[in-house]
Amino acid sequence: MEIRTVASFLDYRANIRQRTDRVVALVPPDQLDWRGRPGSFSLGETVRHIAAIERYLYAEVAAGRPSAYAGCGPDLADGPAEALDYYQRLRAESAAIFSSLTDDDLQQKRRTPGNGQITLWKWLRALLEHEIHHRGQLYVYLGLVGVPTPPLFGLTSEEVIGLSRPGG
């Protein structure tokens, strides 16, 4: 998918963000530090990571600045209310940066942290793919701690089967 206008990117990002926000809101406060295995992100680190990497890596590079990403540990926002506030605040800051871009900017090259060059629209597409990846991680983690999650697009697999005509 090529991103041709900033407006189309912002609309698509808003849709992806709404789906991610619904899952983030389900993280139980008492499970914020739960992790699938030692060394992996906890639920809270995953929430903070989604916001921090978007704001301090993707948005900074999109604006033509170097990455300022410094991790996603509890030192950034410790506790359930603080983590959610951090998530929402950084997402709003990122939106403001992305909204300041122009359609012409989308064709410009940006320097990545590894000193590579990438066309901005491809960088923004990578951001969306990255968020979707971590939203999937949240779905799995929430399932492992017994939290029911909403169907991504309104119907469960079983509901789609029930509404389908087998064999076409």
C-alpha positions as CSV (number, residue, x, y, z in Angstrom):
1,M,0.0,0.0,0.0
2,E,1.4,3.4,-1.0
3,I,0.5,6.4,1.1
4,R,-0.1,9.2,-1.4
5,T,-1.6,11.9,0.9
6,V,-1.1,12.8,4.6
7,A,-4.9,13.0,5.0
8,S,-5.3,9.3,3.9
9,F,-2.5,8.3,6.2
10,L,-4.1,10.2,9.1
11,D,-7.5,8.5,8.5
12,Y,-6.0,5.1,8.2
13,R,-3.8,5.6,11.3
14,A,-6.9,6.8,13.2
15,N,-8.8,3.5,12.3
16,I,-5.8,1.4,13.4
17,R,-5.4,3.4,16.5
18,Q,-9.1,3.0,17.5
19,R,-8.7,-0.8,17.3
20,T,-5.4,-0.7,19.3
21,D,-7.0,1.7,21.9
22,R,-9.9,-0.8,22.5
23,V,-7.3,-3.5,23.3
24,V,-5.1,-1.3,25.5
25,A,-8.2,-0.3,27.6
26,L,-8.6,-4.0,28.5
27,V,-5.3,-4.4,30.2
28,P,-6.2,-5.3,33.8
29,P,-4.5,-2.8,36.2
30,D,-3.3,-5.7,38.4
31,Q,-1.7,-7.4,35.3
32,L,0.4,-4.5,34.1
33,D,3.7,-6.2,35.0
34,W,2.6,-9.6,33.6
35,R,4.9,-11.0,30.9
36,G,4.7,-14.1,28.7
37,R,8.2,-15.2,29.6
38,P,11.2,-13.8,31.3
39,G,12.9,-11.1,29.1
40,S,9.8,-10.3,27.0
41,F,7.8,-7.1,27.2
42,S,5.2,-7.0,30.0
43,L,1.7,-5.9,29.2
44,G,2.6,-2.4,30.5
45,E,5.8,-2.3,28.6
46,T,4.0,-3.2,25.4
47,V,1.5,-0.4,25.9
48,R,4.3,2.1,26.7
49,H,6.3,0.8,23.7
50,I,3.5,1.3,21.2
51,A,3.3,5.0,22.3
52,A,7.0,5.6,22.9
53,I,8.3,4.1,19.6
54,E,5.6,5.9,17.6
55,R,6.4,9.3,19.2
56,Y,10.2,9.1,19.8
57,L,11.2,7.0,16.8
58,Y,8.7,7.2,14.0
59,A,7.4,10.7,14.6
60,E,10.8,12.2,15.2
61,V,12.3,10.6,12.0
62,A,9.1,11.7,10.1
63,A,9.8,15.2,11.2
64,G,13.4,15.0,9.9
65,R,15.0,14.6,13.4
66,P,17.0,11.7,14.8
67,S,15.3,9.1,17.0
68,A,14.9,9.9,20.6
69,Y,13.5,6.5,21.7
70,A,14.8,5.5,25.1
71,G,12.8,2.4,25.9
72,C,9.5,1.5,27.5
73,G,10.2,0.7,31.1
74,P,8.1,1.5,34.1
75,D,10.4,4.5,34.8
76,L,8.5,6.3,32.0
77,A,5.0,5.8,33.6
78,D,4.7,3.5,36.6
79,G,1.2,2.3,37.5
80,P,-2.0,1.7,35.4
81,A,-3.3,5.2,35.4
82,E,0.1,6.7,34.6
83,A,0.8,4.1,31.8
84,L,-2.6,4.9,30.2
85,D,-2.0,8.7,30.5
86,Y,1.5,8.3,29.0
87,Y,0.1,6.2,26.1
88,Q,-2.6,8.8,25.4
89,R,-0.3,11.8,25.7
90,L,2.4,10.4,23.4
91,R,-0.2,9.3,20.8
92,A,-1.6,12.9,20.8
93,E,1.9,14.3,20.4
94,S,2.6,11.9,17.5
95,A,-0.7,12.9,15.8
96,A,0.3,16.6,16.0
97,I,3.7,15.8,14.3
98,F,2.1,13.7,11.6
99,S,-0.6,16.3,10.9
100,S,2.2,18.9,10.3
101,L,3.5,16.9,7.3
102,T,2.7,17.8,3.7
103,D,1.9,15.5,0.8
104,D,5.2,16.5,-0.8
105,D,7.0,15.4,2.4
106,L,5.8,11.8,1.8
107,Q,8.2,11.5,-1.2
108,Q,11.2,12.8,0.7
109,K,13.9,10.6,2.2
110,R,14.4,10.3,5.9
111,R,17.4,8.9,7.8
112,T,16.7,5.9,10.0
113,P,18.6,5.2,13.3
114,G,20.7,2.7,11.4
115,N,21.8,5.5,9.1
116,G,19.8,4.2,6.2
117,Q,17.5,6.2,4.0
118,I,13.8,5.5,3.5
119,T,11.1,7.4,1.7
120,L,8.7,8.9,4.3
121,W,5.6,7.2,3.1
122,K,7.3,3.8,3.5
123,W,8.5,4.8,7.0
124,L,4.9,5.7,7.9
125,R,3.7,2.3,6.5
126,A,6.3,0.6,8.7
127,L,4.9,2.4,11.7
128,L,1.4,1.1,11.1
129,E,2.7,-2.5,10.6
130,H,4.7,-2.1,13.8
131,E,1.6,-1.1,15.8
132,I,-0.5,-3.9,14.3
133,H,2.3,-6.4,15.4
134,H,2.2,-5.2,19.0
135,R,-1.6,-5.1,19.0
136,G,-1.5,-8.8,18.1
137,Q,0.9,-9.3,21.0
138,L,-1.6,-7.7,23.3
139,Y,-4.4,-9.9,22.1
140,V,-2.3,-13.0,22.8
141,Y,-1.1,-11.8,26.2
142,L,-4.7,-10.8,27.2
143,G,-5.9,-14.2,26.2
144,L,-3.2,-15.9,28.3
145,V,-4.3,-13.9,31.4
146,G,-8.0,-14.8,30.7
147,V,-9.2,-11.4,29.5
148,P,-11.8,-11.7,26.7
149,T,-10.9,-9.5,23.7
150,P,-13.2,-8.0,21.1
151,P,-13.3,-9.3,17.5
152,L,-11.1,-7.1,15.4
153,F,-13.7,-6.2,12.8
154,G,-16.9,-6.8,14.6
155,L,-17.4,-10.6,14.0
156,T,-15.8,-13.6,15.5
157,S,-14.5,-16.4,13.3
158,E,-17.5,-18.5,14.5
159,E,-19.9,-15.7,13.5
160,V,-18.4,-15.4,10.0
161,I,-18.7,-19.2,9.6
162,G,-22.4,-19.0,10.6
163,L,-23.1,-16.2,8.1
164,S,-21.1,-17.8,5.2
165,R,-22.3,-20.2,2.5
166,P,-19.9,-23.1,2.5
167,G,-18.6,-24.0,-0.9
168,G,-19.4,-20.5,-2.4
